[in-house]
């Protein structure tokens, strides 16, 4: 049973910030509500007030500004997956959002909600990491830009203060030379939380890897770039043995964070295999 709460629908960002400031940690924001409603039903959250930010225009737009793209926090996964601008310039994010949950979840769930829920398995986080995304955070006090990795303190815990709102994510458009891929592994093909997900941005010129960015979900407590694996590959000619060495670096990261467990003997090869699949998929795009 969902506990009782008050409900406010601000029409402007300033009004939403004022509500949060006055309520001083006693409120939660809601847009799609796909994660929050479950938490309310399970009584893991008991806010006194819900602030519906889904009607605020600044949070509902996808914009192109020169070489940058910004996505408002209340833009849904379906909108991101179907927008030609995203497909053309940052297809890795379009691919990820097209695989989140069911059509109903994609129609309701928002990119901002996926981020601030801070699940290590969130499908948008590896793509945002490899896109070098930056979040815009506002409050009654200030407006600031925060790199996506710095938005998180731990699993299901963000660095946002109770009176702060994540309003958009911004990242550079990828050039036509940049190849991307997104691959996920779940218990079922659809409507299941990812056990592991991989996002890659890759640039190859003259048979050499000029640029490589890799991020995996579900193997670290907070989003990270796989910098050790990137270092193995960058500036090198693509060879099977080299790519396999990079995959070993990624499984080492997983073991570093989780320790050696009974499941490590089969999880490590799975993580390595998923990276290899994502890398080969990027080469084919």
C-alpha positions in Angstrom: 0.0 0.0 0.0 1.3 3.4 -0.9 1.6 5.8 2.0 -0.2 9.1 1.8 1.5 12.2 0.4 0.8 15.7 -0.9 1.2 16.3 -4.7 2.5 19.5 -6.3 2.8 20.3 -10.0 5.1 23.3 -10.6 4.8 25.0 -13.9 8.3 26.5 -14.0 11.7 25.4 -12.9 12.0 28.2 -10.5 8.7 27.1 -8.8 10.0 23.5 -8.5 13.3 24.7 -7.0 11.4 26.8 -4.5 9.2 23.8 -3.4 12.3 21.7 -2.9 14.0 24.4 -0.9 11.0 24.9 1.4 10.4 21.1 1.9 14.1 20.5 2.9 14.4 16.8 2.1 10.8 15.9 2.7 9.9 15.7 -1.0 10.7 13.5 -4.0 10.5 14.5 -7.7 8.4 12.4 -10.1 8.3 12.5 -13.9 7.6 9.0 -15.4 7.6 7.3 -11.9 8.6 3.9 -13.2 11.1 3.4 -10.3 9.6 5.8 -7.7 6.1 4.2 -7.7 7.7 0.8 -7.0 9.7 2.3 -4.1 6.5 3.9 -2.7 4.6 0.6 -2.9 7.4 -1.2 -1.2 7.6 1.7 1.4 11.3 2.0 0.9 10.5 5.7 0.3 8.0 7.7 2.3 8.1 11.3 1.1 5.6 13.8 2.5 5.3 15.5 -0.9 5.7 14.4 -4.5 6.7 17.2 -7.0 5.7 16.4 -10.5 8.2 18.0 -12.9 6.9 16.4 -16.1 5.2 19.6 -17.2 8.2 21.9 -17.0 9.1 22.9 -20.6 12.9 23.2 -20.0 13.0 19.5 -19.1 11.1 18.2 -22.1 13.3 19.2 -25.0 16.1 17.7 -27.2 18.3 20.4 -28.6 21.2 20.8 -30.9 23.6 23.6 -30.2 26.5 23.8 -32.7 28.5 20.7 -31.9 26.6 19.7 -28.8 23.3 17.9 -28.0 21.3 18.3 -24.8 18.5 16.1 -23.6 16.1 17.4 -20.9 15.7 15.2 -17.8 12.0 14.5 -18.5 12.5 13.3 -22.1 11.3 9.7 -22.3 13.3 6.7 -23.4 11.0 6.3 -26.4 11.5 9.9 -27.5 15.3 9.5 -27.3 15.2 6.1 -29.2 13.1 7.5 -32.0 14.7 11.0 -32.5 16.6 11.2 -35.7 19.1 13.7 -34.2 20.1 11.1 -31.6 20.2 8.2 -34.1 22.5 10.2 -36.4 25.0 11.7 -34.0 24.9 9.5 -30.8 23.4 6.2 -31.9 24.9 4.4 -28.8 22.3 6.2 -26.6 19.5 5.6 -29.0 20.3 1.9 -29.1 20.4 1.7 -25.3 17.1 3.5 -24.7 15.4 1.3 -27.3 16.2 -1.8 -25.1 15.0 -0.5 -21.8 12.1 -2.4 -20.3 8.8 -2.8 -22.2 7.2 -0.2 -24.6 5.1 1.0 -21.8 8.1 1.6 -19.6 10.0 3.3 -22.4 6.9 5.6 -23.0 6.9 6.6 -19.3 10.4 6.3 -18.1 12.8 9.3 -18.5 16.5 9.7 -18.9 16.7 11.8 -15.8 14.9 9.2 -13.7 17.2 6.5 -15.0 20.2 8.5 -14.0 19.0 9.7 -10.5 17.8 6.2 -9.6 21.5 5.4 -9.7 21.2 1.7 -10.4 24.6 0.2 -11.4 22.7 -1.7 -14.1 21.0 1.4 -15.7 21.2 1.1 -19.5 21.7 4.8 -20.1 24.8 5.2 -17.9 27.5 3.4 -20.0 26.5 5.4 -23.2 26.5 8.7 -21.2 30.0 7.8 -19.9 31.5 7.1 -23.3 29.8 10.3 -24.7 31.6 12.4 -22.0 28.2 13.7 -20.9 27.8 16.5 -18.4 24.7 17.1 -16.3 23.3 20.5 -15.5 22.1 20.7 -12.0 20.1 23.6 -10.6 18.7 24.7 -7.2 17.5 27.9 -5.6 21.2 28.7 -4.8 23.0 27.9 -8.0 23.4 26.3 -11.4 26.3 24.0 -12.1 27.7 21.5 -14.6 28.7 18.1 -13.3 30.4 15.3 -15.3 28.2 12.3 -15.3 30.5 10.1 -13.3 30.5 12.7 -10.5 26.7 12.5 -10.1 27.0 9.2 -8.2 28.2 8.4 -4.7 27.4 4.7 -4.7 24.7 2.1 -5.8 21.3 3.9 -5.8 22.9 7.0 -4.3 23.6 10.2 -6.2 25.6 13.2 -5.2 22.6 15.5 -5.6 21.5 17.5 -2.6 17.8 17.2 -1.6 17.1 20.7 -3.0 18.9 20.1 -6.4 17.4 19.1 -9.7 19.1 17.4 -12.6 17.6 19.3 -15.6 19.6 18.0 -18.6 22.5 16.0 -20.0 24.8 17.6 -22.6 27.5 15.9 -24.8 29.4 16.5 -28.0 28.0 15.1 -31.3 30.1 12.3 -32.6 31.8 12.7 -36.0 30.9 10.4 -38.9 34.3 8.6 -38.3 33.2 7.5 -34.8 31.7 4.0 -34.5 29.5 3.0 -31.6 27.8 -0.1 -30.1 25.6 -1.0 -27.2 25.2 -4.6 -26.0 23.4 -5.9 -22.9 22.9 -9.2 -21.3 19.8 -10.0 -19.2 18.0 -13.1 -17.9 15.5 -12.6 -20.7 15.7 -10.8 -24.0 13.3 -8.1 -23.0 11.8 -6.4 -19.9 14.7 -7.6 -17.6 17.4 -5.6 -15.8 20.7 -5.9 -17.4 23.2 -8.3 -15.8 25.9 -6.5 -17.8 25.8 -3.8 -20.4 28.5 -2.4 -22.6 28.9 0.9 -24.5 31.7 1.6 -26.9 32.8 4.6 -28.9 35.6 3.8 -31.4 37.5 5.6 -34.1 39.8 3.7 -36.5 42.0 5.4 -39.1 44.7 3.8 -41.2 44.1 0.5 -39.4 45.0 2.1 -36.0 42.6 2.7 -33.1 42.7 6.5 -32.8 40.1 6.8 -30.1 38.4 4.2 -27.8 36.0 4.7 -25.0 34.5 1.8 -23.1 32.1 1.7 -20.1 30.3 -1.3 -18.6 27.3 -1.4 -16.3 26.7 -3.8 -13.4 30.4 -4.6 -12.8 31.3 -1.5 -10.7 29.3 0.3 -8.0 29.2 3.6 -9.9 29.7 4.3 -13.6 33.3 4.2 -14.8 35.3 4.2 -18.0 37.4 1.1 -18.5 40.6 3.1 -18.8 43.0 0.2 -18.5 41.3 -1.6 -21.4 41.3 1.6 -23.4 45.1 2.1 -22.8 45.7 -1.4 -24.2 43.9 -0.6 -27.4 44.6 3.1 -28.2 47.1 3.7 -30.9 47.4 0.1 -31.8 46.5 -2.0 -34.8 43.4 -4.1 -34.3 44.4 -7.7 -33.7 42.4 -10.5 -32.0 45.0 -11.1 -29.3 45.1 -7.3 -28.5 41.4 -7.1 -28.1 41.3 -10.2 -25.9 44.0 -8.6 -23.7 41.7 -5.6 -23.3 38.8 -7.9 -22.3 41.0 -9.4 -19.6 41.6 -5.9 -18.2 37.8 -5.4 -17.9 37.3 -8.7 -16.0 40.1 -7.6 -13.7 38.2 -4.5 -12.9 35.1 -6.5 -12.0 37.2 -8.8 -9.7 38.8 -5.7 -8.1 35.4 -4.3 -7.1 33.6 -7.5 -6.3 36.4 -9.7 -5.1 36.8 -13.4 -6.0 33.5 -15.1 -5.5 32.1 -18.5 -6.4 30.5 -16.9 -9.4 33.7 -15.3 -10.7 34.8 -18.4 -12.6 31.8 -18.0 -15.0 31.1 -14.2 -14.7 34.6 -13.2 -15.8 34.4 -15.0 -19.2 30.9 -13.6 -19.7 32.0 -10.0 -19.1 35.0 -10.6 -21.5 32.8 -12.2 -24.1 30.2 -9.3 -24.0 33.0 -6.8 -24.5 34.3 -8.7 -27.5 30.9 -8.8 -29.0 30.4 -5.1 -28.5 33.8 -4.3 -29.9 33.2 -6.4 -33.1 29.7 -4.8 -33.4 31.2 -1.3 -33.3 33.6 -2.3 -36.1 30.7 -3.4 -38.3 28.8 -0.1 -38.0 
